[in-house]
Amino acid sequence: MIGYTKVIHKICFVVLLTAAMFGCAGVDNSKLLTETDYRPAYHFTPLANWMNDPNGMVYYDGEYHLFYQYYPEGNVWGPMHWGHAISTELVEWEHLPIALYPDDLGYIFSGSAVVDKNNTSGLKTGEEGVMVAIFTHHSMEKEKAGTHDHQYQSIAYSNDKGRTWVKYKGNPVLENDEKIHDFRDPKVMWHEASQRWIMTLAAGQQVKFYTSPNLIDWTFASDYGTGVGAHGGVWECPDLFPMKVEGSDEEKWVMIVSINPGGPNGGSATQYFIGDFDGKTFTSSQTETKWLDYGTDNYAGVTWSNAPKDQKLFLAWMSNWHYATEVPTYTWRSAMTLPRELLLAKKNDAYLLKNYPIAAMETTDNNIFYNLKNAENEVEIDAEELREAQFHCSVSFDMSESNEFEIFYGNDSAYIEIAYDKSLSKMTIDRSQSGYDFKGMNDNIITFNCTPDADGKLEMDMWVDKTSMEIFINKGEEAATFLFFPKKEFSNLRFKTGNNGSIEKLKAMRIE
């Protein structure tokens, strides 16, 4: 057992934007970057070695638990464990010992965790509520033998607030009798109306629903996915939950499903469906594919179980399977996205799943180093203020009489371009000249559609942390997350609108 380690990751923010269309005058004083400069300041990362999907996210007794796919002996994917960390506000994280190790049944793949408040499982032994983890066992021996029944579902439980875990002696609790090659990533929730646990499970290019009275005995209920949504790759990491539509009492059910490959801008991505669920069957009239995030580096995200006030709090792996093992961080690999709150809205009579950084993130960005006083159509922020790439920038463009704006972040030799064309309702993010490239990582030009609000304003929030940028349009109506690895510091940040446009608001906040 690895000894107890306590490490706090403190929050810091940065915006890195650039565009060749601006040009960069003057002497380039940017410093050469090393691996140490790439370690995120305010995103969760493992202390060392490989990490991918967030797992078992559950809230209990004032603590948010984050488990994650972890290989403690190398910086590329290997025999999967569940790493573990906790937080009281999703901003600072405390690392705990590994929670689940591989065993005779296989590696510990992705899954979820719940608080069994009514002890339906009968696994509670003390005063604390019993926490139950539901995960996929993956047998490499069976996979190599080509039997196709190498993935099945198992459980483990904790009676000490998640500090230690015991695997259930009767594992697996759900066999793979149909011998489905990809049969994994169980997300479990309690369905009050039917008084049953519901498991949403990825199975090839669809999801399957199972029900249980006790988290141990599972019965097939239905499946969903044939002929709907994107099918460019395998479906993974599903999540199902009810939500009220903002400003109304209308309730709908939301299902999130990651896909790899097949994302809107290449590689891994996350789609969602809005519909209804009766305890057994999910139905939806949705005809178009909807994406939670249009960037290339938001994958396998799910929500916290048992979150306070029934909030839907979301976290994802900030990488892409196309190049995740190639990025130039060797002590550790990968980070998580910012924790986000999901909100269900209606826009133009269509359902829209918004996602935006949780309120606790806003309380950290109190070091304002730029605050626009009067509307301008071109703004440049002092390069010295951009050092260390850690800040949050909020900008509002008045597009009522203008057709475009551009944002530039970079240095004399490398940059990122962001451009908006109102006539096409199209946002374009180009990182092709941002620095190191791995397996064509920088070839993906990220595009997505977005529109100004009824007053002609388009608001953008940008959160940059060393080598990542998360962009949110109009408080999360659209989002785009992506990585970049500059060889030298980016030291120029400029904003410019087209004729008759203006920058109504521009505030930049650095977090120390």
C-alpha positions in Angstrom: 0.0 0.0 0.0 1.3 3.4 -0.9 1.7 5.7 2.1 -0.6 8.6 2.7 0.4 11.7 0.8 -1.2 15.1 1.1 -0.7 17.6 -1.7 -2.7 20.7 -2.4 -3.1 21.9 -5.9 -3.9 25.6 -5.7 -5.9 27.5 -8.3 -4.3 29.8 -10.8 -5.6 31.1 -14.2 -4.2 32.2 -17.5 -5.4 33.1 -21.0 -3.3 32.3 -24.0 -4.6 33.6 -27.3 -3.0 34.6 -30.5 -3.5 35.3 -34.2 -1.2 35.8 -37.1 -3.5 38.5 -38.4 -2.2 40.9 -35.6 1.5 40.5 -36.0 3.9 40.8 -33.0 6.1 43.8 -32.8 9.2 44.3 -30.7 11.7 42.0 -29.1 10.6 38.5 -28.2 11.7 38.0 -24.5 9.8 34.8 -24.1 11.6 32.1 -22.2 12.1 28.5 -23.3 9.8 26.2 -21.6 10.6 22.9 -19.8 8.4 20.1 -18.5 8.1 21.9 -15.2 6.5 24.8 -16.9 3.8 22.5 -18.4 2.4 21.3 -15.0 -1.1 22.9 -14.7 -1.5 25.3 -11.8 -5.3 24.9 -11.2 -6.3 21.7 -12.9 -6.1 18.3 -11.2 -3.1 16.2 -12.2 -1.7 13.0 -10.7 1.5 13.4 -8.7 3.2 11.1 -11.2 2.6 8.7 -14.1 -0.4 8.0 -16.2 -4.0 9.1 -15.6 -7.1 9.0 -17.8 -10.9 8.8 -17.1 -12.4 10.3 -14.0 -14.2 7.5 -12.0 -16.4 6.9 -9.0 -17.2 10.6 -8.5 -19.3 10.8 -5.4 -20.0 13.4 -2.6 -20.3 12.3 1.0 -20.1 14.2 4.4 -18.5 17.4 3.0 -16.0 15.7 0.7 -16.0 15.3 -3.1 -14.3 12.1 -4.0 -12.5 11.8 -7.4 -11.2 8.4 -8.4 -9.5 8.0 -11.8 -7.9 5.6 -14.1 -4.3 5.3 -13.0 -1.2 3.4 -13.8 1.3 4.0 -11.0 4.3 2.4 -12.7 4.5 4.2 -16.0 3.6 7.4 -17.9 1.6 5.5 -20.6 -1.5 3.4 -20.3 -1.0 0.1 -18.4 -2.7 -2.1 -15.8 -5.5 0.1 -14.6 -6.0 1.0 -10.9 -8.3 3.6 -9.3 -6.3 6.6 -8.1 -8.0 8.7 -5.4 -8.3 12.3 -4.3 -10.7 14.4 -2.2 -11.7 18.0 -2.1 -14.1 20.1 0.0 -14.9 22.6 -2.8 -13.5 21.1 -6.0 -10.7 23.7 -6.1 -7.9 22.3 -3.9 -7.3 18.5 -3.9 -5.8 16.1 -1.4 -4.2 13.0 -2.8 -5.1 9.7 -1.0 -3.7 6.2 -1.5 -4.7 4.1 -4.5 -8.3 2.8 -3.8 -8.5 -0.2 -6.1 -5.8 -2.5 -7.5 -6.0 -5.1 -10.3 -6.8 -8.6 -9.1 -7.4 -12.1 -10.5 -10.6 -10.9 -12.3 -8.6 -8.3 -14.2 -7.7 -4.6 -14.4 -9.9 -2.0 -12.7 -11.6 -0.1 -15.6 -14.0 2.9 -15.3 -17.1 3.1 -13.3 -19.1 5.0 -10.7 -19.8 5.2 -7.0 -22.9 5.8 -4.9 -23.9 6.3 -1.3 -26.2 3.4 -0.4 -28.3 5.5 2.1 -30.8 2.8 2.8 -28.2 0.0 2.9 -30.1 -1.9 0.1 -26.8 -3.8 -0.4 -26.6 -5.0 3.2 -22.9 -4.0 3.1 -23.0 -1.4 5.8 -21.1 -2.4 9.0 -20.6 0.7 11.0 -22.1 4.2 11.7 -20.9 5.7 8.5 -23.0 5.4 5.3 -21.8 2.7 3.0 -20.2 3.8 -0.2 -20.4 1.3 -3.1 -18.2 1.5 -6.2 -19.4 -0.2 -9.4 -16.7 -0.8 -12.0 -15.6 -2.8 -15.0 -13.2 -5.7 -14.5 -11.1 -6.2 -17.6 -9.4 -9.6 -18.1 -6.4 -9.3 -20.4 -6.1 -13.0 -20.5 -9.6 -13.4 -21.9 -9.1 -10.6 -24.3 -6.0 -12.1 -25.7 -7.8 -15.4 -26.1 -10.4 -13.7 -28.2 -13.4 -14.9 -26.1 -15.1 -11.4 -26.2 -16.4 -11.9 -22.6 -13.4 -10.2 -21.1 -15.3 -7.2 -19.5 -17.9 -7.6 -16.7 -19.1 -5.5 -13.8 -18.1 -5.8 -10.2 -18.5 -3.8 -6.9 -16.4 -2.8 -3.9 -17.6 -1.0 -0.8 -16.3 1.3 1.9 -17.5 1.9 5.5 -14.9 4.5 6.4 -15.8 7.5 4.2 -13.9 6.0 1.2 -10.5 5.6 2.9 -10.4 1.8 2.4 -12.3 -0.5 0.0 -13.3 -4.1 0.1 -14.1 -6.0 -3.1 -17.4 -7.9 -3.0 -16.7 -11.7 -2.7 -19.4 -12.5 -5.2 -17.8 -10.5 -8.1 -18.7 -10.1 -10.9 -22.2 -9.0 -10.2 -23.0 -8.6 -13.9 -21.6 -11.1 -16.4 -21.0 -10.5 -20.0 -23.2 -13.4 -21.3 -23.7 -11.9 -24.7 -19.9 -11.7 -25.2 -20.0 -8.0 -26.2 -16.4 -6.9 -26.8 -16.9 -3.4 -25.3 -19.1 -3.8 -22.2 -18.1 -1.3 -19.7 -18.1 2.0 -17.7 -21.2 1.4 -15.4 -22.8 4.7 -14.1 -25.3 3.9 -11.4 -28.1 6.1 -9.9 -31.1 5.6 -7.6 -34.4 6.0 -9.4 -36.9 7.1 -6.7 -40.1 6.4 -8.7 -39.3 2.8 -9.2 -37.3 2.3 -6.0 -34.5 0.7 -8.0 -30.9 1.3 -8.8 -30.4 2.0 -12.5 -27.1 1.1 -14.3 -26.3 2.8 -17.6 -23.6 0.8 -19.4 -21.7 1.3 -22.6 -22.0 -1.6 -25.0 -20.4 -1.2 -28.4 -22.1 1.7 -30.0 -25.1 1.8 -27.8 -26.0 1.9 -24.1 -27.8 -0.8 -22.0 -29.9 -0.2 -19.0 -30.1 -2.6 -16.0 -32.1 -2.4 -12.8 -31.4 -3.7 -9.3 -32.9 -3.5 -5.8 -29.6 -3.9 -4.1 -26.6 -3.1 -6.3 -25.8 -6.9 -6.5 -28.6 -8.5 -8.5 -29.1 -6.9 -11.9 -31.8 -7.3 -14.6 -31.6 -6.1 -18.2 -34.2 -3.4 -18.9 -33.6 -2.0 -22.4 -31.0 -0.5 -24.7 -30.7 2.8 -26.6 -28.5 4.2 -29.4 -29.2 2.4 -32.7 -29.6 4.9 -35.5 -29.2 8.0 -33.2 -26.3 10.3 -32.4 -22.7 10.0 -33.6 -21.3 6.5 -34.4 -17.7 7.2 -35.6 -16.3 5.2 -32.8 -17.1 3.1 -29.7 -19.4 4.6 -27.1 -18.0 5.0 -23.6 -18.6 6.5 -20.1 -22.4 7.1 -20.3 -24.3 9.0 -17.6 -28.0 9.4 -17.1 -29.8 11.9 -14.8 -33.0 14.1 -14.6 -32.8 17.9 -14.8 -35.3 20.8 -14.5 -35.3 23.2 -17.5 -34.1 26.6 -16.4 -36.9 28.9 -15.3 -39.6 26.2 -15.4 -40.9 23.1 -13.6 -40.4 21.0 -16.7 -38.2 18.0 -16.1 -36.3 16.1 -18.8 -33.7 13.3 -18.6 -30.2 13.9 -19.9 -27.9 11.2 -21.2 -24.2 11.9 -21.8 -22.1 9.5 -23.9 -18.5 9.8 -24.9 -17.3 8.6 -28.3 -13.8 7.7 -29.6 -13.1 8.5 -32.3 -15.8 10.4 -34.0 -15.8 13.8 -32.3 -16.9 16.9 -34.2 -13.3 18.1 -34.6 -11.4 14.9 -34.5 -10.7 12.1 -32.0 -12.5 11.9 -28.7 -15.5 13.9 -27.7 -18.8 13.8 -25.6 -22.3 13.9 -27.1 -25.6 14.2 -25.2 -29.3 13.3 -25.6 -32.3 14.9 -24.1 -35.4 12.8 -23.5 -37.5 10.9 -21.0 -36.9 7.8 -18.8 -39.5 5.7 -17.1 -37.2 3.5 -14.9 -36.6 1.1 -17.7 -36.5 2.8 -21.1 -35.0 6.0 -22.4 -36.7 7.8 -25.3 -35.9 10.9 -27.2 -37.3 12.8 -30.2 -33.8 14.4 -30.7 -32.7 14.0 -34.3 -29.4 16.0 -34.5 -26.2 15.1 -32.7 -25.5 17.5 -29.8 -22.0 18.0 -28.3 -21.2 19.0 -24.8 -17.8 20.5 -25.8 -16.5 21.1 -29.4 -12.8 21.0 -28.5 -10.5 18.1 -28.9 -9.6 17.6 -25.3 -12.7 16.9 -23.2 -13.5 13.2 -22.9 -15.0 10.6 -20.6 -16.7 13.2 -18.4 -19.4 12.2 -15.9 -21.2 13.9 -13.0 -20.8 13.6 -9.2 -23.3 11.3 -7.5 -25.1 12.6 -4.4 -23.9 16.2 -5.0 -25.3 18.9 -2.7 -28.6 20.6 -3.8 -28.9 18.1 -6.6 -26.4 20.0 -8.7 -25.1 18.3 -11.8 -21.3 18.8 -11.4 -19.2 17.5 -14.3 -15.5 16.7 -14.8 -13.7 15.1 -17.7 -10.3 13.9 -18.8 -8.5 16.8 -20.6 -6.9 14.9 -23.4 -7.5 12.9 -26.6 -6.7 9.2 -27.2 -5.2 10.2 -30.6 -2.1 11.7 -28.9 -2.5 11.3 -25.1 0.6 9.1 -24.8 2.8 11.5 -26.9 2.5 14.8 -25.1 5.8 16.2 -23.7 5.1 15.6 -20.0 7.0 12.6 -18.7 6.9 12.7 -14.9 3.1 12.8 -15.2 0.6 12.4 -18.0 -2.8 14.2 -18.3 -5.0 16.5 -16.4 -8.7 16.9 -15.7 -10.9 19.7 -17.1 -12.2 22.4 -14.8 -15.2 21.2 -12.7 -18.3 22.5 -14.4 -22.0 22.8 -13.5 -24.5 21.5 -16.1 -27.7 23.4 -16.7 -30.5 22.5 -19.0 -32.0 25.4 -21.0 -34.2 26.0 -24.0 -33.0 28.2 -26.9 -35.1 28.7 -30.0 -37.5 26.0 -28.7 -34.6 23.4 -28.6 -33.1 21.9 -25.5 -29.5 22.9 -24.7 -27.2 21.4 -22.1 -25.0 24.3 -20.9 -21.7 23.7 -19.0 -19.7 26.4 -17.2 -17.0 26.4 -14.5 -18.5 26.0 -11.0 -19.0 29.2 -8.9 -16.1 28.2 -6.6 -13.7 28.8 -9.5 -14.9 32.4 -9.8 -13.9 33.2 -6.2 -10.3 32.5 -6.9 -9.7 35.0 -9.7 -9.6 38.2 -7.6 -6.2 39.5 -8.9 -7.4 41.8 -11.7 -4.6 43.0 -13.9 -6.7 44.4 -16.8 -10.1 46.0 -16.7 -11.4 47.8 -19.8 -12.7 51.3 -18.9 -14.1 52.4 -22.3 -15.4 50.5 -25.3 -12.6 49.9 -27.9 -12.3 47.9 -31.1 -8.7 46.8 -30.5 -7.0 46.0 -27.1 -3.6 44.7 -26.3 -2.7 43.5 -22.8 0.8 44.2 -21.4 2.9 41.2 -22.2 4.5 41.2 -18.7 1.1 40.4 -17.2 0.9 37.2 -19.2 3.9 35.5 -17.6 3.3 31.9 -16.3 0.1 31.5 -18.3 -2.3 31.4 -15.4 -5.5 33.5 -15.7 -9.2 33.9 -16.5 -10.3 36.4 -19.1 -13.9 37.5 -19.6 -14.6 39.5 -22.8 -17.9 40.8 -24.3 -18.1 41.8 -28.0 -20.8 44.0 -29.4 -21.6 42.3 -32.7 -24.8 44.3 -33.5 -23.2 46.2 -36.3 -20.0 44.1 -36.9 -19.4 40.8 -38.6 -16.2 39.5 -37.0 -13.7 39.6 -34.2 -10.2 38.1 -33.8 -8.1 37.1 -30.7 -4.4 36.5 -30.8 -2.2 34.8 -28.2 1.4 33.9 -28.8 4.9 35.1 -29.5 6.9 36.0 -32.6 7.1 32.4 -33.7 4.1 30.6 -32.4 0.5 31.4 -31.7 -3.1 30.4 -31.4 -5.7 32.1 -33.6 -9.4 32.5 -32.6 -11.8 34.1 -35.1 -15.5 34.6 -35.3 -17.6 35.2 -38.4 -21.2 36.3 -37.6 -22.4 35.8 -41.2 -21.6 32.1 -40.8 -22.3 32.0 -37.1 -18.9 30.2 -37.0 -16.1 30.2 -34.4 -12.7 29.0 -35.5 -9.8 28.0 -33.3 -6.5 27.3 -35.0 -3.6 25.9 -32.9 -1.6 24.7 -35.9 1.2 27.1 -35.1 1.1 26.8 -31.3 4.3 24.8 -30.8 5.1 21.1 -30.4 3.0 18.7 -32.6 2.3 15.1 -31.8 0.7 12.6 -34.3 -0.9 15.6 -36.0 -2.4 17.0 -32.8 -2.2 20.6 -34.2 -3.8 19.7 -37.5 -7.3 19.8 -36.1 -8.9 23.2 -36.7 -11.7 23.5 -34.2 -14.9 25.0 -35.5 -18.4 25.3 -34.0 -21.5 27.4 -34.4 -22.6 30.1 -32.0 -24.7 33.3 -32.1 -24.8 36.6 -30.2 -27.6 37.1 -27.8 -30.7 39.2 -28.5 -28.8 42.4 -27.8 -26.1 41.5 -30.3 -23.6 40.7 -27.6 -21.3 37.7 -27.7 -19.6 36.9 -24.4 -16.6 34.7 -24.1 -14.8 33.3 -21.0 -11.4 31.9 -21.5 -9.5 29.9 -18.8 -5.9 29.2 -19.6 -3.6 27.0 -17.5 -0.1 26.5 -18.9 -0.9 24.3 -21.8 -4.7 24.2 -21.9 -7.5 26.6 -22.8 -11.2 26.2 -22.0 -13.6 28.5 -23.8 -17.2 29.2 -22.8 -19.6 31.2 -25.0 -22.5 33.1 -23.4 -22.1 31.4 -20.0 -21.7 27.9 -21.4 -24.1 27.7 -24.3 -21.1 26.3 -26.2 -17.7 25.2 -25.0 -14.4 24.2 -26.5 -11.4 22.7 -24.6 -8.0 22.1 -26.2 -4.4 21.5 -25.4 -1.2 23.1 -26.8 2.4 22.9 -25.9 4.4 26.0 -26.8 8.2 25.8 -27.0 8.5 29.4 -25.6 6.2 31.5 -23.4 3.3 33.2 -25.1 3.7 36.9 -24.4 1.2 38.7 -26.6 -2.6 38.8 -26.1 -4.7 41.0 -28.4 -8.4 41.4 -29.2 -9.8 43.1 -32.3 -13.3 43.6 -33.8 -14.3 44.3 -37.3 -15.6 47.7 -38.5 -18.4 49.2 -36.3 -17.8 46.5 -33.6 -16.5 47.1 -30.1 -15.2 45.4 -27.1 -17.7 46.2 -24.4 -16.1 44.5 -21.5 -12.6 43.0 -21.0 -11.4 41.8 -17.6 -8.4 39.6 -17.0 -7.7 38.1 -13.6 -4.6 36.2 -12.6 -4.6 33.8 -9.7 -1.5 33.6 -7.6 
